[in-house]
Amino acid sequence: MASEWIFTEELAAGQVCEALSDWDMPRLDLWAVLPGGRHAGPKARAFIAFVEEQLASTRYGVGRAAAALEGAP
């Protein structure tokens, strides 16, 4: 079993096919933890934006990550 996002290109090209399409793994939270009392640096923000962009293109989407980052001190 592997995550859908690992095979995005192969699924789109028809090189592999999805099995058990009516079953989903339990959802889990993904957190970006930044140092307390400091603003997130440009590299950290760029990495988080990259991960959000990658997840947004999947059926799993992105939850409240952007809102949480914007509210960071």
PDB file of N, CA, C and O in Angstrom:
ATOM      1  N   MET A   1       0.851  -1.166   0.000  1.00  0.00           N
ATOM      2  CA  MET A   1       0.000   0.000   0.000  1.00  0.00           C
ATOM      3  C   MET A   1       0.899   1.231   0.000  1.00  0.00           C
ATOM      4  O   MET A   1       1.896   1.292   0.719  1.00  0.00           O
ATOM      5  N   ALA A   2       0.534   2.193  -0.806  1.00  0.00           N
ATOM      6  CA  ALA A   2       1.303   3.428  -0.894  1.00  0.00           C
ATOM      7  C   ALA A   2       0.345   4.602  -1.020  1.00  0.00           C
ATOM      8  O   ALA A   2      -0.796   4.438  -1.451  1.00  0.00           O
ATOM      9  N   SER A   3       0.802   5.759  -0.652  1.00  0.00           N
ATOM     10  CA  SER A   3      -0.013   6.961  -0.746  1.00  0.00           C
ATOM     11  C   SER A   3      -0.278   7.332  -2.200  1.00  0.00           C
ATOM     12  O   SER A   3       0.563   7.129  -3.076  1.00  0.00           O
ATOM     13  N   GLU A   4      -1.456   7.875  -2.430  1.00  0.00           N
ATOM     14  CA  GLU A   4      -1.850   8.297  -3.780  1.00  0.00           C
ATOM     15  C   GLU A   4      -0.890   9.327  -4.353  1.00  0.00           C
ATOM     16  O   GLU A   4      -0.569   9.279  -5.540  1.00  0.00           O
ATOM     17  N   TRP A   5      -0.426  10.257  -3.526  1.00  0.00           N
ATOM     18  CA  TRP A   5       0.411  11.339  -4.031  1.00  0.00           C
ATOM     19  C   TRP A   5       1.761  10.846  -4.523  1.00  0.00           C
ATOM     20  O   TRP A   5       2.418  11.533  -5.306  1.00  0.00           O
ATOM     21  N   ILE A   6       2.186   9.672  -4.080  1.00  0.00           N
ATOM     22  CA  ILE A   6       3.458   9.132  -4.555  1.00  0.00           C
ATOM     23  C   ILE A   6       3.341   8.740  -6.031  1.00  0.00           C
ATOM     24  O   ILE A   6       4.315   8.815  -6.781  1.00  0.00           O
ATOM     25  N   PHE A   7       2.139   8.321  -6.438  1.00  0.00           N
ATOM     26  CA  PHE A   7       1.916   7.817  -7.787  1.00  0.00           C
ATOM     27  C   PHE A   7       1.028   8.729  -8.632  1.00  0.00           C
ATOM     28  O   PHE A   7       0.385   8.254  -9.567  1.00  0.00           O
ATOM     29  N   THR A   8       0.977  10.002  -8.332  1.00  0.00           N
ATOM     30  CA  THR A   8       0.102  10.923  -9.049  1.00  0.00           C
ATOM     31  C   THR A   8       0.319  10.866 -10.560  1.00  0.00           C
ATOM     32  O   THR A   8      -0.639  10.708 -11.317  1.00  0.00           O
ATOM     33  N   GLU A   9       1.550  10.992 -10.995  1.00  0.00           N
ATOM     34  CA  GLU A   9       1.844  10.994 -12.432  1.00  0.00           C
ATOM     35  C   GLU A   9       1.530   9.641 -13.079  1.00  0.00           C
ATOM     36  O   GLU A   9       0.979   9.585 -14.178  1.00  0.00           O
ATOM     37  N   GLU A  10       1.882   8.563 -12.392  1.00  0.00           N
ATOM     38  CA  GLU A  10       1.641   7.229 -12.940  1.00  0.00           C
ATOM     39  C   GLU A  10       0.149   6.916 -13.025  1.00  0.00           C
ATOM     40  O   GLU A  10      -0.303   6.280 -13.977  1.00  0.00           O
ATOM     41  N   LEU A  11      -0.624   7.371 -12.013  1.00  0.00           N
ATOM     42  CA  LEU A  11      -2.076   7.191 -12.053  1.00  0.00           C
ATOM     43  C   LEU A  11      -2.674   7.955 -13.228  1.00  0.00           C
ATOM     44  O   LEU A  11      -3.517   7.425 -13.952  1.00  0.00           O
ATOM     45  N   ALA A  12      -2.235   9.205 -13.420  1.00  0.00           N
ATOM     46  CA  ALA A  12      -2.754  10.030 -14.510  1.00  0.00           C
ATOM     47  C   ALA A  12      -2.411   9.439 -15.879  1.00  0.00           C
ATOM     48  O   ALA A  12      -3.195   9.550 -16.821  1.00  0.00           O
ATOM     49  N   ALA A  13      -1.238   8.810 -15.984  1.00  0.00           N
ATOM     50  CA  ALA A  13      -0.797   8.226 -17.258  1.00  0.00           C
ATOM     51  C   ALA A  13      -1.363   6.831 -17.490  1.00  0.00           C
ATOM     52  O   ALA A  13      -1.201   6.267 -18.572  1.00  0.00           O
ATOM     53  N   GLY A  14      -2.029   6.268 -16.475  1.00  0.00           N
ATOM     54  CA  GLY A  14      -2.577   4.933 -16.615  1.00  0.00           C
ATOM     55  C   GLY A  14      -1.551   3.827 -16.446  1.00  0.00           C
ATOM     56  O   GLY A  14      -1.829   2.674 -16.775  1.00  0.00           O
ATOM     57  N   GLN A  15      -0.378   4.153 -15.943  1.00  0.00           N
ATOM     58  CA  GLN A  15       0.669   3.152 -15.735  1.00  0.00           C
ATOM     59  C   GLN A  15       0.384   2.266 -14.533  1.00  0.00           C
ATOM     60  O   GLN A  15       0.818   1.115 -14.488  1.00  0.00           O
ATOM     61  N   VAL A  16      -0.336   2.794 -13.569  1.00  0.00           N
ATOM     62  CA  VAL A  16      -0.785   2.026 -12.402  1.00  0.00           C
ATOM     63  C   VAL A  16      -2.267   2.317 -12.205  1.00  0.00           C
ATOM     64  O   VAL A  16      -2.780   3.318 -12.705  1.00  0.00           O
ATOM     65  N   CYS A  17      -2.943   1.450 -11.485  1.00  0.00           N
ATOM     66  CA  CYS A  17      -4.354   1.693 -11.213  1.00  0.00           C
ATOM     67  C   CYS A  17      -4.603   1.604  -9.713  1.00  0.00           C
ATOM     68  O   CYS A  17      -3.873   0.932  -8.983  1.00  0.00           O
ATOM     69  N   GLU A  18      -5.640   2.292  -9.273  1.00  0.00           N
ATOM     70  CA  GLU A  18      -5.986   2.337  -7.869  1.00  0.00           C
ATOM     71  C   GLU A  18      -6.749   1.079  -7.487  1.00  0.00           C
ATOM     72  O   GLU A  18      -7.667   0.661  -8.193  1.00  0.00           O
ATOM     73  N   ALA A  19      -6.371   0.487  -6.382  1.00  0.00           N
ATOM     74  CA  ALA A  19      -7.077  -0.669  -5.841  1.00  0.00           C
ATOM     75  C   ALA A  19      -7.773  -0.236  -4.550  1.00  0.00           C
ATOM     76  O   ALA A  19      -7.326   0.700  -3.887  1.00  0.00           O
ATOM     77  N   LEU A  20      -8.829  -0.893  -4.207  1.00  0.00           N
ATOM     78  CA  LEU A  20      -9.591  -0.581  -2.987  1.00  0.00           C
ATOM     79  C   LEU A  20     -10.055   0.877  -2.976  1.00  0.00           C
ATOM     80  O   LEU A  20      -9.955   1.553  -1.952  1.00  0.00           O
ATOM     81  N   SER A  21     -10.556   1.355  -4.099  1.00  0.00           N
ATOM     82  CA  SER A  21     -10.932   2.766  -4.221  1.00  0.00           C
ATOM     83  C   SER A  21     -12.095   3.161  -3.314  1.00  0.00           C
ATOM     84  O   SER A  21     -12.310   4.351  -3.080  1.00  0.00           O
ATOM     85  N   ASP A  22     -12.841   2.199  -2.803  1.00  0.00           N
ATOM     86  CA  ASP A  22     -13.948   2.527  -1.908  1.00  0.00           C
ATOM     87  C   ASP A  22     -13.521   2.522  -0.437  1.00  0.00           C
ATOM     88  O   ASP A  22     -14.364   2.651   0.450  1.00  0.00           O
ATOM     89  N   TRP A  23     -12.237   2.378  -0.178  1.00  0.00           N
ATOM     90  CA  TRP A  23     -11.713   2.344   1.189  1.00  0.00           C
ATOM     91  C   TRP A  23     -10.686   3.450   1.365  1.00  0.00           C
ATOM     92  O   TRP A  23      -9.870   3.688   0.475  1.00  0.00           O
ATOM     93  N   ASP A  24     -10.719   4.118   2.494  1.00  0.00           N
ATOM     94  CA  ASP A  24      -9.749   5.170   2.804  1.00  0.00           C
ATOM     95  C   ASP A  24      -9.045   4.851   4.110  1.00  0.00           C
ATOM     96  O   ASP A  24      -9.634   4.279   5.028  1.00  0.00           O
ATOM     97  N   MET A  25      -7.785   5.227   4.179  1.00  0.00           N
ATOM     98  CA  MET A  25      -7.056   5.134   5.443  1.00  0.00           C
ATOM     99  C   MET A  25      -7.618   6.208   6.368  1.00  0.00           C
ATOM    100  O   MET A  25      -8.143   7.217   5.896  1.00  0.00           O
ATOM    101  N   PRO A  26      -7.515   6.005   7.665  1.00  0.00           N
ATOM    102  CA  PRO A  26      -7.968   7.044   8.595  1.00  0.00           C
ATOM    103  C   PRO A  26      -7.180   8.333   8.375  1.00  0.00           C
ATOM    104  O   PRO A  26      -5.978   8.301   8.109  1.00  0.00           O
ATOM    105  N   ARG A  27      -7.870   9.460   8.490  1.00  0.00           N
ATOM    106  CA  ARG A  27      -7.207  10.761   8.325  1.00  0.00           C
ATOM    107  C   ARG A  27      -6.245  10.996   9.481  1.00  0.00           C
ATOM    108  O   ARG A  27      -6.420  10.461  10.576  1.00  0.00           O
ATOM    109  N   LEU A  28      -5.232  11.801   9.218  1.00  0.00           N
ATOM    110  CA  LEU A  28      -4.313  12.200  10.265  1.00  0.00           C
ATOM    111  C   LEU A  28      -3.963  13.666  10.069  1.00  0.00           C
ATOM    112  O   LEU A  28      -4.074  14.212   8.971  1.00  0.00           O
ATOM    113  N   ASP A  29      -3.547  14.272  11.136  1.00  0.00           N
ATOM    114  CA  ASP A  29      -3.155  15.678  11.088  1.00  0.00           C
ATOM    115  C   ASP A  29      -1.675  15.779  10.750  1.00  0.00           C
ATOM    116  O   ASP A  29      -0.871  14.947  11.170  1.00  0.00           O
ATOM    117  N   LEU A  30      -1.332  16.795   9.996  1.00  0.00           N
ATOM    118  CA  LEU A  30       0.053  17.086   9.663  1.00  0.00           C
ATOM    119  C   LEU A  30       0.344  18.488  10.188  1.00  0.00           C
ATOM    120  O   LEU A  30      -0.325  19.451   9.812  1.00  0.00           O
ATOM    121  N   TRP A  31       1.321  18.594  11.039  1.00  0.00           N
ATOM    122  CA  TRP A  31       1.642  19.865  11.671  1.00  0.00           C
ATOM    123  C   TRP A  31       3.031  20.339  11.277  1.00  0.00           C
ATOM    124  O   TRP A  31       3.946  19.534  11.101  1.00  0.00           O
ATOM    125  N   ALA A  32       3.179  21.639  11.140  1.00  0.00           N
ATOM    126  CA  ALA A  32       4.486  22.270  10.984  1.00  0.00           C
ATOM    127  C   ALA A  32       4.768  22.984  12.300  1.00  0.00           C
ATOM    128  O   ALA A  32       4.040  23.900  12.682  1.00  0.00           O
ATOM    129  N   VAL A  33       5.807  22.571  12.982  1.00  0.00           N
ATOM    130  CA  VAL A  33       6.136  23.143  14.292  1.00  0.00           C
ATOM    131  C   VAL A  33       7.287  24.124  14.117  1.00  0.00           C
ATOM    132  O   VAL A  33       8.348  23.785  13.593  1.00  0.00           O
ATOM    133  N   LEU A  34       7.048  25.336  14.567  1.00  0.00           N
ATOM    134  CA  LEU A  34       8.045  26.406  14.443  1.00  0.00           C
ATOM    135  C   LEU A  34       8.530  26.801  15.831  1.00  0.00           C
ATOM    136  O   LEU A  34       7.814  26.584  16.808  1.00  0.00           O
ATOM    137  N   PRO A  35       9.721  27.372  15.946  1.00  0.00           N
ATOM    138  CA  PRO A  35      10.227  27.783  17.259  1.00  0.00           C
ATOM    139  C   PRO A  35       9.299  28.793  17.922  1.00  0.00           C
ATOM    140  O   PRO A  35       8.803  29.709  17.266  1.00  0.00           O
ATOM    141  N   GLY A  36       9.067  28.628  19.206  1.00  0.00           N
ATOM    142  CA  GLY A  36       8.199  29.538  19.944  1.00  0.00           C
ATOM    143  C   GLY A  36       8.813  30.916  20.109  1.00  0.00           C
ATOM    144  O   GLY A  36      10.026  31.052  20.274  1.00  0.00           O
ATOM    145  N   GLY A  37       7.965  31.938  20.064  1.00  0.00           N
ATOM    146  CA  GLY A  37       8.422  33.290  20.300  1.00  0.00           C
ATOM    147  C   GLY A  37       9.203  33.916  19.158  1.00  0.00           C
ATOM    148  O   GLY A  37       9.747  35.010  19.304  1.00  0.00           O
ATOM    149  N   ARG A  38       9.261  33.235  18.025  1.00  0.00           N
ATOM    150  CA  ARG A  38       9.996  33.783  16.877  1.00  0.00           C
ATOM    151  C   ARG A  38       9.112  33.695  15.645  1.00  0.00           C
ATOM    152  O   ARG A  38       8.260  32.814  15.537  1.00  0.00           O
ATOM    153  N   HIS A  39       9.322  34.604  14.733  1.00  0.00           N
ATOM    154  CA  HIS A  39       8.598  34.552  13.467  1.00  0.00           C
ATOM    155  C   HIS A  39       9.186  33.438  12.610  1.00  0.00           C
ATOM    156  O   HIS A  39      10.384  33.157  12.664  1.00  0.00           O
ATOM    157  N   ALA A  40       8.331  32.818  11.828  1.00  0.00           N
ATOM    158  CA  ALA A  40       8.816  31.795  10.898  1.00  0.00           C
ATOM    159  C   ALA A  40       9.688  32.469   9.843  1.00  0.00           C
ATOM    160  O   ALA A  40       9.308  33.491   9.273  1.00  0.00           O
ATOM    161  N   GLY A  41      10.834  31.901   9.595  1.00  0.00           N
ATOM    162  CA  GLY A  41      11.743  32.453   8.598  1.00  0.00           C
ATOM    163  C   GLY A  41      11.230  32.191   7.186  1.00  0.00           C
ATOM    164  O   GLY A  41      10.314  31.392   6.991  1.00  0.00           O
ATOM    165  N   PRO A  42      11.818  32.861   6.208  1.00  0.00           N
ATOM    166  CA  PRO A  42      11.386  32.703   4.818  1.00  0.00           C
ATOM    167  C   PRO A  42      11.506  31.264   4.310  1.00  0.00           C
ATOM    168  O   PRO A  42      10.653  30.809   3.548  1.00  0.00           O
ATOM    169  N   LYS A  43      12.548  30.546   4.721  1.00  0.00           N
ATOM    170  CA  LYS A  43      12.708  29.161   4.261  1.00  0.00           C
ATOM    171  C   LYS A  43      11.617  28.270   4.837  1.00  0.00           C
ATOM    172  O   LYS A  43      11.082  27.410   4.137  1.00  0.00           O
ATOM    173  N   ALA A  44      11.284  28.472   6.113  1.00  0.00           N
ATOM    174  CA  ALA A  44      10.218  27.677   6.736  1.00  0.00           C
ATOM    175  C   ALA A  44       8.878  27.965   6.068  1.00  0.00           C
ATOM    176  O   ALA A  44       8.115  27.043   5.782  1.00  0.00           O
ATOM    177  N   ARG A  45       8.592  29.234   5.821  1.00  0.00           N
ATOM    178  CA  ARG A  45       7.337  29.604   5.153  1.00  0.00           C
ATOM    179  C   ARG A  45       7.279  29.040   3.732  1.00  0.00           C
ATOM    180  O   ARG A  45       6.223  28.596   3.282  1.00  0.00           O
ATOM    181  N   ALA A  46       8.408  29.059   3.030  1.00  0.00           N
ATOM    182  CA  ALA A  46       8.451  28.522   1.670  1.00  0.00           C
ATOM    183  C   ALA A  46       8.203  27.013   1.685  1.00  0.00           C
ATOM    184  O   ALA A  46       7.487  26.495   0.828  1.00  0.00           O
ATOM    185  N   PHE A  47       8.783  26.317   2.640  1.00  0.00           N
ATOM    186  CA  PHE A  47       8.581  24.876   2.739  1.00  0.00           C
ATOM    187  C   PHE A  47       7.117  24.553   3.045  1.00  0.00           C
ATOM    188  O   PHE A  47       6.534  23.662   2.427  1.00  0.00           O
ATOM    189  N   ILE A  48       6.530  25.271   3.987  1.00  0.00           N
ATOM    190  CA  ILE A  48       5.127  25.039   4.335  1.00  0.00           C
ATOM    191  C   ILE A  48       4.233  25.336   3.142  1.00  0.00           C
ATOM    192  O   ILE A  48       3.293  24.585   2.878  1.00  0.00           O
ATOM    193  N   ALA A  49       4.502  26.408   2.418  1.00  0.00           N
ATOM    194  CA  ALA A  49       3.712  26.736   1.229  1.00  0.00           C
ATOM    195  C   ALA A  49       3.843  25.632   0.175  1.00  0.00           C
ATOM    196  O   ALA A  49       2.863  25.286  -0.484  1.00  0.00           O
ATOM    197  N   PHE A  50       5.043  25.084   0.017  1.00  0.00           N
ATOM    198  CA  PHE A  50       5.262  23.995  -0.936  1.00  0.00           C
ATOM    199  C   PHE A  50       4.441  22.765  -0.556  1.00  0.00           C
ATOM    200  O   PHE A  50       3.783  22.170  -1.409  1.00  0.00           O
ATOM    201  N   VAL A  51       4.477  22.389   0.705  1.00  0.00           N
ATOM    202  CA  VAL A  51       3.716  21.218   1.163  1.00  0.00           C
ATOM    203  C   VAL A  51       2.228  21.458   0.975  1.00  0.00           C
ATOM    204  O   VAL A  51       1.514  20.568   0.514  1.00  0.00           O
ATOM    205  N   GLU A  52       1.747  22.645   1.324  1.00  0.00           N
ATOM    206  CA  GLU A  52       0.326  22.971   1.125  1.00  0.00           C
ATOM    207  C   GLU A  52      -0.063  22.852  -0.336  1.00  0.00           C
ATOM    208  O   GLU A  52      -1.120  22.310  -0.657  1.00  0.00           O
ATOM    209  N   GLU A  53       0.787  23.356  -1.225  1.00  0.00           N
ATOM    210  CA  GLU A  53       0.506  23.299  -2.663  1.00  0.00           C
ATOM    211  C   GLU A  53       0.431  21.848  -3.145  1.00  0.00           C
ATOM    212  O   GLU A  53      -0.451  21.487  -3.923  1.00  0.00           O
ATOM    213  N   GLN A  54       1.360  21.033  -2.676  1.00  0.00           N
ATOM    214  CA  GLN A  54       1.379  19.628  -3.080  1.00  0.00           C
ATOM    215  C   GLN A  54       0.135  18.899  -2.577  1.00  0.00           C
ATOM    216  O   GLN A  54      -0.457  18.111  -3.315  1.00  0.00           O
ATOM    217  N   LEU A  55      -0.267  19.150  -1.338  1.00  0.00           N
ATOM    218  CA  LEU A  55      -1.436  18.472  -0.779  1.00  0.00           C
ATOM    219  C   LEU A  55      -2.738  19.001  -1.362  1.00  0.00           C
ATOM    220  O   LEU A  55      -3.716  18.262  -1.466  1.00  0.00           O
ATOM    221  N   ALA A  56      -2.758  20.261  -1.739  1.00  0.00           N
ATOM    222  CA  ALA A  56      -3.983  20.848  -2.295  1.00  0.00           C
ATOM    223  C   ALA A  56      -4.379  20.182  -3.602  1.00  0.00           C
ATOM    224  O   ALA A  56      -5.559  20.159  -3.953  1.00  0.00           O
ATOM    225  N   SER A  57      -3.405  19.639  -4.325  1.00  0.00           N
ATOM    226  CA  SER A  57      -3.709  19.010  -5.604  1.00  0.00           C
ATOM    227  C   SER A  57      -4.172  17.563  -5.448  1.00  0.00           C
ATOM    228  O   SER A  57      -4.416  16.885  -6.446  1.00  0.00           O
ATOM    229  N   THR A  58      -4.297  17.087  -4.224  1.00  0.00           N
ATOM    230  CA  THR A  58      -4.787  15.731  -3.982  1.00  0.00           C
ATOM    231  C   THR A  58      -6.223  15.796  -3.491  1.00  0.00           C
ATOM    232  O   THR A  58      -6.739  16.876  -3.203  1.00  0.00           O
ATOM    233  N   ARG A  59      -6.852  14.669  -3.400  1.00  0.00           N
ATOM    234  CA  ARG A  59      -8.229  14.649  -2.892  1.00  0.00           C
ATOM    235  C   ARG A  59      -8.285  14.908  -1.397  1.00  0.00           C
ATOM    236  O   ARG A  59      -9.368  15.075  -0.836  1.00  0.00           O
ATOM    237  N   TYR A  60      -7.134  14.944  -0.747  1.00  0.00           N
ATOM    238  CA  TYR A  60      -7.107  15.168   0.692  1.00  0.00           C
ATOM    239  C   TYR A  60      -7.103  16.645   1.045  1.00  0.00           C
ATOM    240  O   TYR A  60      -7.510  17.020   2.144  1.00  0.00           O
ATOM    241  N   GLY A  61      -6.653  17.477   0.137  1.00  0.00           N
ATOM    242  CA  GLY A  61      -6.684  18.915   0.346  1.00  0.00           C
ATOM    243  C   GLY A  61      -5.832  19.371   1.513  1.00  0.00           C
ATOM    244  O   GLY A  61      -5.007  18.622   2.038  1.00  0.00           O
ATOM    245  N   VAL A  62      -6.047  20.599   1.901  1.00  0.00           N
ATOM    246  CA  VAL A  62      -5.330  21.201   3.016  1.00  0.00           C
ATOM    247  C   VAL A  62      -6.373  21.756   3.967  1.00  0.00           C
ATOM    248  O   VAL A  62      -7.289  22.469   3.557  1.00  0.00           O
ATOM    249  N   GLY A  63      -6.227  21.428   5.222  1.00  0.00           N
ATOM    250  CA  GLY A  63      -7.186  21.888   6.233  1.00  0.00           C
ATOM    251  C   GLY A  63      -6.945  23.317   6.645  1.00  0.00           C
ATOM    252  O   GLY A  63      -7.073  24.238   5.839  1.00  0.00           O
ATOM    253  N   ARG A  64      -6.595  23.502   7.908  1.00  0.00           N
ATOM    254  CA  ARG A  64      -6.439  24.841   8.457  1.00  0.00           C
ATOM    255  C   ARG A  64      -4.994  25.293   8.495  1.00  0.00           C
ATOM    256  O   ARG A  64      -4.662  26.226   9.228  1.00  0.00           O
ATOM    257  N   ALA A  65      -4.135  24.662   7.733  1.00  0.00           N
ATOM    258  CA  ALA A  65      -2.695  24.967   7.808  1.00  0.00           C
ATOM    259  C   ALA A  65      -2.409  26.429   7.485  1.00  0.00           C
ATOM    260  O   ALA A  65      -1.658  27.088   8.204  1.00  0.00           O
ATOM    261  N   ALA A  66      -2.997  26.933   6.417  1.00  0.00           N
ATOM    262  CA  ALA A  66      -2.717  28.316   6.021  1.00  0.00           C
ATOM    263  C   ALA A  66      -3.169  29.288   7.088  1.00  0.00           C
ATOM    264  O   ALA A  66      -2.451  30.236   7.405  1.00  0.00           O
ATOM    265  N   ALA A  67      -4.344  29.070   7.646  1.00  0.00           N
ATOM    266  CA  ALA A  67      -4.855  29.963   8.681  1.00  0.00           C
ATOM    267  C   ALA A  67      -3.990  29.910   9.920  1.00  0.00           C
ATOM    268  O   ALA A  67      -3.752  30.938  10.554  1.00  0.00           O
ATOM    269  N   ALA A  68      -3.516  28.728  10.273  1.00  0.00           N
ATOM    270  CA  ALA A  68      -2.667  28.595  11.458  1.00  0.00           C
ATOM    271  C   ALA A  68      -1.340  29.299  11.245  1.00  0.00           C
ATOM    272  O   ALA A  68      -0.830  29.943  12.162  1.00  0.00           O
ATOM    273  N   LEU A  69      -0.772  29.190  10.052  1.00  0.00           N
ATOM    274  CA  LEU A  69       0.503  29.842   9.780  1.00  0.00           C
ATOM    275  C   LEU A  69       0.349  31.350   9.788  1.00  0.00           C
ATOM    276  O   LEU A  69       1.204  32.056  10.322  1.00  0.00           O
ATOM    277  N   GLU A  70      -0.728  31.854   9.204  1.00  0.00           N
ATOM    278  CA  GLU A  70      -0.937  33.295   9.162  1.00  0.00           C
ATOM    279  C   GLU A  70      -1.119  33.876  10.548  1.00  0.00           C
ATOM    280  O   GLU A  70      -0.773  35.033  10.788  1.00  0.00           O
ATOM    281  N   GLY A  71      -1.663  33.082  11.470  1.00  0.00           N
ATOM    282  CA  GLY A  71      -1.877  33.551  12.837  1.00  0.00           C
ATOM    283  C   GLY A  71      -0.675  33.388  13.726  1.00  0.00           C
ATOM    284  O   GLY A  71      -0.722  33.755  14.900  1.00  0.00           O
ATOM    285  N   ALA A  72       0.427  32.832  13.185  1.00  0.00           N
ATOM    286  CA  ALA A  72       1.634  32.618  14.006  1.00  0.00           C
ATOM    287  C   ALA A  72       2.250  33.956  14.375  1.00  0.00           C
ATOM    288  O   ALA A  72       2.191  34.914  13.605  1.00  0.00           O
ATOM    289  N   PRO A  73       2.846  34.012  15.568  1.00  0.00           N
ATOM    290  CA  PRO A  73       3.463  35.280  16.016  1.00  0.00           C
ATOM    291  C   PRO A  73       4.673  35.661  15.179  1.00  0.00           C
ATOM    292  O   PRO A  73       5.296  36.693  15.428  1.00  0.00           O
TER     293      PRO A  73
END
